[in-house]
Amino acid sequence: MKWLNKMFILEADPSLEAGSYRLRLNGDHPVYAAHFPGHPITPGVCIVGLATELAALQAARPLRLKGVENLKFLRPLDPREQAEICVKIALTEQPDGDVNAKGQIWWADTTFSKFSIALTPDEV
């Protein structure tokens, strides 16, 4: 499933360093109605999907998730309380064509999650 520009709206922010992105959470996205009614939080699978999509955008080629190396949720990401976030991703190309992506989701002084995922080329 594609999350960019549906659940997470990519916003331009020239003040961010390369590999960093500013996003707005779409609190009206249907996933929030189900996760959880009356107390929406961003599901982990959506965060991993977002990281995968941003890594592919940064690598300028289609990538798909191969595995999750590490994923830490430090604070719930509620779109009512935190409508904007920043995501920083550092990519490491592997000799076999795979890509490791390490990063974090934050806003101001708060880190919401950290991740390290393995990606592989997505032959479309």
N, C-alpha and C positions, 0 to 999 in steps of 0.2 A: 504494500500500500504506500502511496505517496503522501507525505505529510507536509512538505514545503508548499507554501501558498494555499494551504487548506487549513490545517490545524496550527501551523507556525507560519506567520507572514514575514518574509524576509524584507528588511528595511535597510536602505542605504545609510551608511554612517562612515564618512571618509576619515573620521578621527580614529577609527580602530586600526590596529596593526594588521598586517597580512595574516591570513589564517583565522581571523576573528570576524564574527558575524553578529549583527543585531537583529533580533526577532521580536515580533509581537505575538502573544498567544491569542488564538481565536477562541475565546471563552464560549462562543455559541456553537462550536463544533460538536456534532452529536456524541462523540466519545465522552465528553464531559458529563453529559446527561446520564450516562450509564456508570461512570467511574468517578465519583460516587454521587448518587442523587442527593442534592442539597449540600454536598461538600466535595466539589470537583477537585481532583488532583490529576496531574499528568501521568499516565501509565508509563512504566519502565519500557515497555515495548515501543512506545511512541518516541521516547528519548533515544533509544538505540536506533530506531528508524531515521530519526532526524540526524543523528550523528553520521549514519551511513550516507544519507543524501548529501549532507554538507561536505563530507569527504570526497564523494564523487564529483561534486561541483568544483571543489578545490583542485582535484586531480585532473579535471577536464576530460574524464572518461567514465563510462558506466562501471560501477562497482556494486557488488552484492556482499552481504554479510557472510563471513565464513565462520566466525566464532567470537564470543565475548571473552576477553582475557580477564577483565576486571571491570566491575561496575559498582559504584558506591552512591547511595542516595543519602545525602547529608541533611536535606530539608525537603519537605513536600513542595511541589511546584503547583500552586493553586492560581489559576488565571484571574480570579477575583482579587487576590492580594498582590500578585506579581504579573502584570500584563506584559512587561518587557523583560527580555533576557539577552544576555550575550553568550555566545558559544565560541570557544577557542579550540582549534584543532591543529595538531602537528602531525604531518604524514611522514612515514618512513617507507620508502620503496624497498621491496625485497628482490633479490636476484631472480626469483621464479615468477615475478610479475605481480605477486600479492602486495598488499599495502597494509601497514599497521597504522592505526589512527589512535592518537592519545589526546584527550582533551578534558574540558570542564565546561559546565554551564554555571554562569554567575550573573549577578547584578550588584553593582556598588561593592559593598564589603561582604556580601553573602554568596557563598558557593552552594549551589543546589545539588550538583552531582559531578562526579568524575568518572571517566570511562577510558577504557583501552580495548579496542576492538580490532579484529583481523578481517580484512576484506580481500576479495578476489575479483579479477575482471569478470564483468557480466557480459557474456557474449550474446548480443541481441540479434 
